[in-house]
Amino acid sequence: MTGSLGVALEELDLPSADLGVHTGLAGFGDAWLTGRSEGRLRYAEEGGFLFVSAVVPPSVRYAEAVRALYAELFALTKRVGYPTICRLWHYIGRINGTTADGLETYRDFCVGRALAFEEVGATMPAASAVGSAHEGVSVCLLATRAGALTAIENPLQVPAYRYPGQHGPKSPSFSRATYLRQDAGGTLFLSGTASILGHETAHPGDLAGQLATTFGNVEAVVHERNLARHGVDAGFGLADFDRVTAYVRHADDLAAVEASCRAAFGAGTAVRLLRADLCRSDLLVEVEGVIT
């Protein structure tokens, strides 16, 4: 690594492979986990950024274990001097399955994450949560020493942390994007974005409709008018993304999603595709990305 955020994010990108063979997390290990270990937390520092990885072992329920892990993550970032958490990634085994209490695994995970954020009152960063063929919950975190972080919401969507109770006992704890302003410039981290309008899934079962709505949501988040509402003096379009990752529920849809992403984002954006289950069983595709 050279210490630049751009290089760091290149190394953070998951390779173009099915999460079912877990190459995504193997890629993280190859790039980052040559640093230190503290209990179950493994972390590396470079160029003012901290990357941490940890795993919650397989269980019949996850809320309390996820809450405890988040407490450890918050304590570590504070102790080693990286107080600003920019981005989180989560890989959840049986994400649409059910726990011993009959709660969907993702919703059970959201309970633990929400409790942790309630305890510390931290800004909710950009985040993604997708399925993994491996059991348990893997969490990856990117934090920084310095800079002003602004949480960005989408005018077309209810903030995830304000979802009504039909989506689970605790709402998902993340912002639609975060904008990090540092002396060297700004970086926008786009959360996993899907075909949701308000708080409901749009176009269930319709891949083309979900792709169009997803791209519309991305545009709404990064547009100059929306960023200005959040006090950010910047504005972007789809072509400004350095890289995007699309998570696709059905392998048969990979080619169509890739073609649509390349047409929407343009030749200047690196596009990666992964087959993964998503946080709602009626979602077919989710897109995340970075603008540096």
Secondary structure, 3 states (H helix, E strand, C coil): CCCCHHHHHHHHCCCCCCHHHCHHHHHHHHHHCCCEEECCEEEEEECCEEEEEEEECCCCCCHHHHHHHHHHHHHHHHHCCCCEEEEEEEEEECCCCECCCCCEHHHHHHHHHHHHHHHHCCCCCEEEEEEECCCCEEEEEEEECCCEEEEECCCCECCHHHCCHHHCCCCCCCECEEEEEECCEEEEEEEEECCEEECEECCCCCHHHHHHHHHHHHHHHHCHHHHHHCCCCCCCCHHHCCEEEEEECCHHHHHHHHHHHHHHHCCCCEEEEEECCCCCCCCCEEEEEEEC
